[in-house]
Amino acid sequence: MAEVANKAVSKESLWYVDNYIVLIDYYDRTISRIAARCIRMGNIAMEEYPFYPYILDILEEICDTGNYVLEHQELYPYVEKRIAGGIEALRKNLSLYQQELTNNQTPEMLRTDPNEAKKLNEVMSNFDKATDPTVGAGMNIDDLMNKLMAENAAETGNEAADTQK
């Protein structure tokens, strides 16, 4: 612990603590504003709001920023001073934000994160095919997953080829 206390904290690292706090407030205000907008648009579901992916972008940034803070223990004393409940509150709230992001990710977001595709593949390998909701819809769940994985591999390969040019 003394090593953590002696480690210098840069302005750039402190920015992550402040940015996390600002993003949380911004997310709450954005959700309130979009909820009101959805009501004015005929009481549509928030997921039907045309700019709903922006909410996911904010959640993703919150998660990235919060994870950075958790990975840098030298920031913990600042977290204790700036966030009510300290590091444990940050962990708990970050877990909730990560769950919210995971529950609402789009297929495009999954394709950009190879770990998410692996997790999804693991879940699908345990899927009970007897209760497959896609049966009779033209493509079963295995075919769909194979297609999505092939598209993901093709896009990843194209991105790798583009970066080598």
Order of alpha helices (4+ residues) and beta strands (2+ residues): alpha-alpha-alpha-alpha-alpha-alpha-alpha-alpha
